[in-house]
Amino acid sequence: MQNAIEIHVNGEAKTWRSGATVAELLTELDIKTERVAVELNLEILDRAAFGQRQVKDGDRVEIMSFIGGGSF
């Protein structure tokens, strides 16, 4: 991979493309953005920032899915 960087996604090391945004990362991981929260280096990102924030070498990304359903 040209211009590869090393990032951690949910604790797992991954080699990724330099310059990729959080939105591109989610797309390439086949994760729909509507029902996830993303934490980048301990900062929870606003969904509107996904397309602007680039992942950089050494970044730690945590992706949390929201699951609906159930009753009380």
N, C-alpha and C positions, 0 to 999 in steps of 0.2 A: 504494500500500500504506500503510495507516494505521500510524503509529508505526514507520516503517521505519528500519532500521539498515543500515550497510555493514559486511560481514564479508568475509574472504578464505577461500575453501575450495580447498585444494590449489593455492594461488597465484592463483586467479581471483577477482576482485572480484564480490560478489553483494549485491544488496539483499535484506534479509531482514526478517522480522517481529520486532519487539521483544518480548522475553519468551519466545521459543521456547527449548526445551531442546535439548540435543545429540540426545536420542532423537527429538524431533520433526523436527529438521533431517535426520537420517538417514532417517526415514520419508518425509518429503516429497521427498527425493532418491532414493527407492526403493532404499535400501541396507539390506541385512539386517545386523543387529547381531552375529550369531553369529560371523562370520568377519572382523571388522574391528578394528583398533586406531585410536583417535582421540587425536590430540594437540591440545590446546587451549592456545595461547600457550606452546608448548614444554613443556607438562606432559602426560604420557601419562595418560589417564583410565582409571580402573577401570570396567569395563563397568557395574557397579552404580550408578555416578554419572551415567550418561547421562541418566537421567530427572530428575535434580535440578539439573544444571549448565545454566544459561542462557547463551546466547551474547549477547554485548554488543557495542555499536558498536566497530568497530576490531579485533575478535577475529580471530585467525588459526587456522583449523581445518585440520588435515591428517588425511585419512582414508586408512588403508592397509589393503588387502585381503590376506588370507592365501589363498594358492592351494595346494591339496594336489595330491598325485600325484607321479609320477616314480619312478624307482628308481635305485639305485646299483649 
